[in-house]
Amino acid sequence: MNQFEFFEKFPTEDNAIDFIVETKYKDGYVCPKCGCVHHRIYHQKYNHRYLYCNNCKSEFSALTGTIFEHTHLDLRMWLFAINLVLIARKGISGLQLQRELGMVSYKGAFRMLKLIRYAMGTEAHKDTFEAIVEIDETYVGGKPRKRNGEKKKSKRGRGTSKTPVVGVVERSSGRIYAKVALPNKEGKKLSGKQLLSILDEVCKSNTTVMTDQLSSYGILDGKSDRKYIHIKIDHSMTYSLGDGKHTNTIESCWAILKRGVYGIYHHISARHLQEYVDEFCYRLNHRDVGRAFKHLLGLGIGCVCARA
Ligand SMILES: [Zn+2]
């Protein structure tokens, strides 16, 4: 939603709290102290964040077990941040969010983004992709440059020292699932086993898998439990023959991820890369911002989350 719609929907802090509480407890709530079930929501009068049990007269926080649990900030700020993250196609930096919200500390804005990304990463895709999927890998990191002491520039593409990310796209729906593929114990990047395990996480049996000519995809030609049908595209010849054999869908997703990394985040360490990849995948999977707002709020409410 745009900013006008946002402030119309949430003119005060209480509106924001009510919206979160109603989303969380749409089927009523159980008092954590006496176990009594309430179908109507009783807010504590002095603070809407607290709910009240009229059986045992106790009160408890409505935000326990959500990404908002330990926050001292206004929840309206949180909802505004969630909306901004969803509409910023290439992502939003912590500093930008700090400016947008008029926050004093950068740390607070950064923590917000981290938790929103965490919620985005909890979306489940297990065994849902079918028919035709494309799989491809990309490398995220700084530009290949000559460093002190190195004689040659580091390579582009395969053989680079950047971090590989593997993505799978379902052709019919355009949904994407991507995972950072760190080298295995022997230091081998993108082994056949690793690629197969990523496919197995999301694809149903008998899915047609389009790949480029990376030798590791050869594992798909052997016997796999899920009986994938493997189509290999020779990029040295052509990118599409007009017969639907291509990996262009996933490559256009990489283009958006890379614009975000170059333009907004500049540097992402390999350790935290998965969180950013989750963010981009989430936005690509939920292009209708209005619906995504509700969906993401649901995820944020649903994840019992470690404190960031
Ligand atoms: Zn009670």
Residues whose N, C-alpha, C, O or C-beta is under 5 A from the ligand:
A	BS01	ZN	C31 K33 C34 G35 C36 C53 N55 C56
